[in-house]
Amino acid sequence: MTRTSFLLVLVIGLAGLIVLMVPRPTPAAATLVGTSLQGRPAPNFTLTDQSGRIVSLSQFRGEPVLLTFIEASCKQTCPLVAENIHRAVANVDRAGGHAAVLAITAAPEDDTPALVRQFSREHGLLGRWHYLSGSRARLTPVWHAYAVYVAPRNAPAILRDNHTSAVFLIDSRGRERVLMAGNPSAADLTRDLRVLAGLPPSNTSQVAGMPRLGQMAPDFTARDLQGKTMRLSQYRGSVVLLNFWATWCPACQREMPLLNASYAANAAAHLVVLGVDKQESISDVRSFVRAKGLRYPLAIDENGGAVSAYALPGMPASFVIDRSGRVRGYQVGELDHAWLQKTVEPVLYSSTTSP
């Protein structure tokens, strides 16, 4: 080997060594939404769930945990929190991830097993979370460990339901990562749970399974407020504005006067506004409907079949279905007059229905 060749090989070798010695940049860890809890060990606890099983936080080591403090008897923030938890874990489950969901009661005297089952069923969490309870004496140390305020049992009636609304996200090593107070959005919960479950934080808005435009609307059965069974397909030949709602949903309540008015104004053109309540009791829905003066057809999705068929990402949700039974538009969230004009009226007053 000549001197020149030797020097060339030496230079190339040194260059390769330098490349190996320079640390490669690592991708930045995805940050979590919420108040950072610095990775402190989450206090352990052992309580009984809605099925009578003994459940400890420590048994879920190896998977992320969503821990919330909630009240099945609450009619204000708690139903909204439960609904957003349902949406978030459903999104993560569909993406192939998993997280345990633990709910600890903030109303041990009021949250009866029957009420907890009803609340869990209404929000699609009956078989998906552990709703944990116990005596007030047993729960108090757990509330204190997580700095959760719960009104004492002897508090005045106006304060008796007061408690801290909190969602803790705990990683697979049992460390507290973030706290979300109040009613965290489903998007934020979904993003954090995806990160903790080892999934990329993107694609949180895609809802797998929801009917696409032009597809046949999934048929379903439900009971009307007189207790009779109805089917969506019985309205074939009319344009249907299918609206999923619940009595606890503020956005649902806000859009009801508009639905009432649209139904009355377009009945001659064969518009059917069909309101489908999400798994509440028929007596509660009847009382609510009377108080609101609703005139359009209403039904109750008692077994959750309709909600499941439409893979609802949230409440309210509305679908426009043409006379042949195909989906022509949808809105997740509160609708308004502009949306009705843009989405419903062209389908209602079109002379043809394209496949």
N, C-alpha and C positions, 0 to 999 in steps of 0.2 A: 504494500500500500504506500503510495506516495505521501509526502508531507502534506500536500494540499488536500488529498482525499481524507487523511487522518483528521486534519483540522475541521473539515466540513462535517464529518461524522460526529466529532466532539461537540461542535456548535449545535447540531440538530438534537443530539442527546441532551445537552444542557437546556435547550429550549423546551423539550418535552418535560424535563424534570421541573422546570419553573412553572409550566402549565399545571402539572400535578400538584405542586405545592400551593398554588393560589386557590383559596377556598371558593368553591362555586356558590353563587348566591342561592339562597333557599327561598321558596315562595313564602310570602308573608302569611302568618296565620290569620284566618278570618276572624274579625272582631265580632263580639256578640252585642246585640242590642240590649239595653237595660243598665241598671246600676251594678257596677262590678263589685263582687264580694270577695275578690282577691284569692279565690281558691281555698277558702277555709274549709276544714272538715265539717260536713253537714252533721248536726246533732242527730244521733240515732233515736229511734222510738219504736215501740211495739204496741199496736192497737188492733182492733177487730174490724173487718170490712163488712160490707152489706150482705155477704154470703155466710158470715159467721167464721171466716178464716182468720187466723192470727197472722198479721202482716208486720214485718219489720223493714225499715228503710234499708238496712244493711244487706238484706237478701237480694237486692237489685244491683249489687256491685257487679260491674261489667257492662252495664247499659245506662244511658242517661235517664234521669228521672225529672219529670215535671211535678212539682209539689205545690198545691194550692190550699188555701183555707177558705171555706165556702159554707153556704147555708142553703139547704134544699128548700126551706120554708121562705126564703127571700124572694121578693117579686121585683127587685130593682136591678142592682148591678150583678148579682150572682148568676142569673140566667144568661146574661150577656157574656160573662166570663166563661161559663160552661160551654156556650155555643162556640166561642172562639177557640177554646181548647179542643173541642171536637173537630173543628175545621183544620186546625194545625196538625193534630195527630193523624187525621185521615190523609192529609197531603203527604206526610212523612211515610205513613204506611204504604201508600200507593207508589212512592218512590223507592221502596225496598228497604227503608230504614225502620227503626223501632225505638220507642222510648216508653218507659213505664210511667203511668199517670196515677198519682196519689192525691186524694182530696181529704182533708181533715176538717171535720165539722166545726163550725163556730157557734152551733146552737144545739148542744147535745140533748136538751130537754124537748126540743121541737122536732128535730129530725128523726122521725120514726122510721122503721124499716120500710113501711109501705110508701111513705113520702119520698124516701131516698130512691126507691126503685122507680117510682113515677118520674121523679126529676131526672134520674139517669136515663130512663127510656126516652123522655121528651127531647133530650139533647144528644142522643145517639151514643151514649157512653156506658150503657148498662153493662156490657161485657168487656168494656175497654179500660175502665179505671177501677181502682179500689177506693171506695168511699169509707173512710175510717172514722170510727166513733168510740165512745167510752164514757165513763162518768166524768163529770166536770173536774173532780179531784185528779183523775188520771190524765185528763187533757191539759189542765193548767200548766204543768211543767213543759209540755210540748209547745204550747202557745208562747210561753216565756222564752224558751230556747230559740225560737225564731222571731222574737220581738214582735209578736202579733197581739194586738189589743182585741179583747173580747169583752163586751159589757158584762158586768156581774149579773148574777141571776136576779138580784133584788133591785136592779136599776129601774127607774121610772119607765112606764110603757113606751114613752116617746123615744127613749134611748136604748131599749132592751135589744134591738136588732143591730146595734152598732158593732162593727168589727172591722179590723184592717183587711182590706182586699189586697192580697199579695200572691204572686206566683214566683216560686223559686225554681231555677233551673240548676240541676246538680249533674255533674259529669259522671262518666263511667267509673271513676276512681273514688266516688263519694265526696267530691269537693263542691262546695257552693260556688257557682260561677257568676250568675246574675240574679237580680231581683227586679221584677216588674210589678209596680203598684197599680192600683185602680183596675181598669179594664184593658189589658194589653191587646193590641190588634192581632188578628189571626196571622197576618203577614209577618209580624215581628216574631211571634211564637214559632211559626213555621221555619223562618230563617235560622233562628237559634237552635231549634231542635235538629234541623238538617246538619248544621255544623257539628253539634255534639254527637250526632249519630254517624259521623264520618262521611256525610254527603256534601256535595258542593252547595253553597248557599243560594245558587241561582235557580231559576225555573219555579219559583214559589207561587206564581200566579196561574200556572197551567192546571186545569182541573180535568184529570183523566175521567172519562166515563160520562161526562155531561153531554147531552145530545147536541150534535152539530147542526148548523143550518142546512136545510134540505133533507135531513133525515126524518123518518117517521117518528112522531112523538111516542115515547113508550106508553103503552096503555096501562091502566091500573084500576083497581077498585077501591072505593072508600065508602064510608057511611055519611049520609047527609044528616042534617040536624033533626030530622024526624025518625032517624034510625034505619032508613032504607038504604040498600046497597046501590051505588051508582058506579058507572064506568066512564072514563074519559071518552071512549069511542062512541058513546051514545050521542055525543054532540057533533059527529061527523056531518058535514054539510053546513055547519056554522063556523065562523072564525072564533077561536077560543083564546082568551087572554087568561092563561093559567097562572095563578098567583099563589105562591107558597108563603105562609105567614104564621105568626103565633101571637098570643095575647100579650106576652111579655116583651115583645119587640117594638121599641119606640118608632123605628123607621116604618114598620108595617102599619102602625096606627096613623102616622102622618100621611101615608099615601091612600088611605081608605076613602076619604071624601072624594078624591079624584077618580078612584075606581067606581064608586057609586054613581058619580055624575056621568062617566063615560058609558057605563052600562045603560043608564036611563036614556042618554042621548042617541045611542046607536043600536038599541034593541030592534028597531024596524029593519036594520040592515043585517040582522042575525049575528050580532056580536054577543058572545057569552063570556062574561067575566066569571071565572070559577075560582073561588078562594079555597085553598086546601090548608087546613090547620095542621101543624106538626105535633101530632100525638098527645094532645091535651084531652082532658075529660070533656064529654059532651055537655055536661051541666055547666061547666065553666065557660065553654064557648058560647052556649046559648045565652047566658047572662051577658057576656061581652057583646054579642051581636045585637041584642036588644038595646043595650046602652048606647051603642054606636049608630043604631038605625041602619044597618047594612041591608041592602035589598037584592044584591046579586046572589047566585047560588053558592052555597058553602058546604064543605064536607070536611071530615076529619080522617087523617091518615093514621089510623089507630095502631097499625103494626109496623109503620115506617116503610112500607113497600114503595110508596110513591116517591118519598124523599130519596130512597136508595136508588130507584130507577133513574132519577134525574141527577144523581151525584151532586147534590146541592153544596156549593162552597160557602154558603151563608144565607142569611135571612134579612129582608125578603128576597125572593127571586121570582121573576116573571118570564113566561115563555109565550110567544105569539105562535099559534098553530092555525094553519090555513084550513080551508074547507075539506081538503083531501087528507088532513091529518099530519102534514109535515111542519116541522119547526121553521119559522121564517124570521124569528128574532128572539132575543133574550136580554134580560137585564138583571144583573146581580146587584142588589142594593135598591135603594129607594128610587122609584120612577117619578117622572114629572110630565107635565103637559106636552113639552117639546118632544119627549121620547114617544109619547102616544101618537102625536101627529106624524112623526118621522117613521115609526115602526109599525104601528097598528093600522092606521088609516089606509096606507097603500095596499095592504093585504085585504082589508075589509072592503074597499071599494074598487079593487081590481076585477076586471071582467073575466080574467083567466087565471089559472093556477098552474104555474110551470112546475115540472117534476124536479 
